[in-house]
Amino acid sequence: MECSERPCAFLTTRVLIETIAVFDEFERSLLSHVAAEDLGSMDALAQNRLFATKDEELLDGYPEALAISVLTFTDNLEKRYVRSAATMMLCPNGAIRIRPVKSSIVHIR
């Protein structure tokens, strides 16, 4: 892999992990509502994931529309599936350095 391609590879990997984390959390929440046969909660979950926002004006009228940070989803994914995490760093000489950390599988610094 060329040195110039590494940042792109890191970013696409991060996007993939974040997408998996969001859908994993959605599926887990949805399945619990399906098991309880709670249509109202299923609708609220779908509405939140589709129309969530951080806009304070909108949240005054619709507090249930509060967006959840993608980092919350990735942290939850890590707690469920990852035993040891590592942060990958691109060194100035082009080498990849993997550093074990306690949390955060996708926080590329």
Secondary structure as UniProt FT lines:
FT   HELIX           3..5
FT   HELIX           6..35
FT   TURN            36..37
FT   HELIX           39..51
FT   HELIX           56..61
FT   HELIX           63..65
FT   HELIX           70..81
FT   STRAND          85..90
FT   TURN            92..93
FT   STRAND          96..101
//
